């Protein structure tokens, strides 16, 4: 096996340095075009649109979401990190999470068509499920045609 040792790489069609290397670190000037599947480490950060702050890419992602039809033929319309949704009765559903959270999510949110909702058991989220109740304006249990659920937090 051979080793190439350089401090800078420059393309043939320009005078700007494309990649600068210093020890184990590399700086890329310009746009880095990446193809194929690439793994981003847990320490990856992104700079804000205005350039004033950075944010952790891993911490800033929604880790589970689901669009669920809760009337007539119950069905998951689209989802991410959701195995299934169980209809437990009028206005009561259990979402099963494919990859569990390490602890209950920092944020769990749900919307639906002009209804109110509450999460039945926050502690269950860490073990891979979240149970919700949906009520009408008069606080009676009610199914909703479209329900959206999303959760943020650390995965196990």
Secondary structure, DSSP 8 states (H G I E B T S, - for coil): ------SEEE-SS-SSEEEEEETTEEEE-S-----S-----TT-EEE-TTSS-EEETTTTS--EEEEEE-SSS-EEEEEESEEEEEEEETTEEEEEESS-BSSS-SEEEEEESS-EEEES-GGGGGGTEEEEEEE-TTS-B---S-EEEEEES-B-
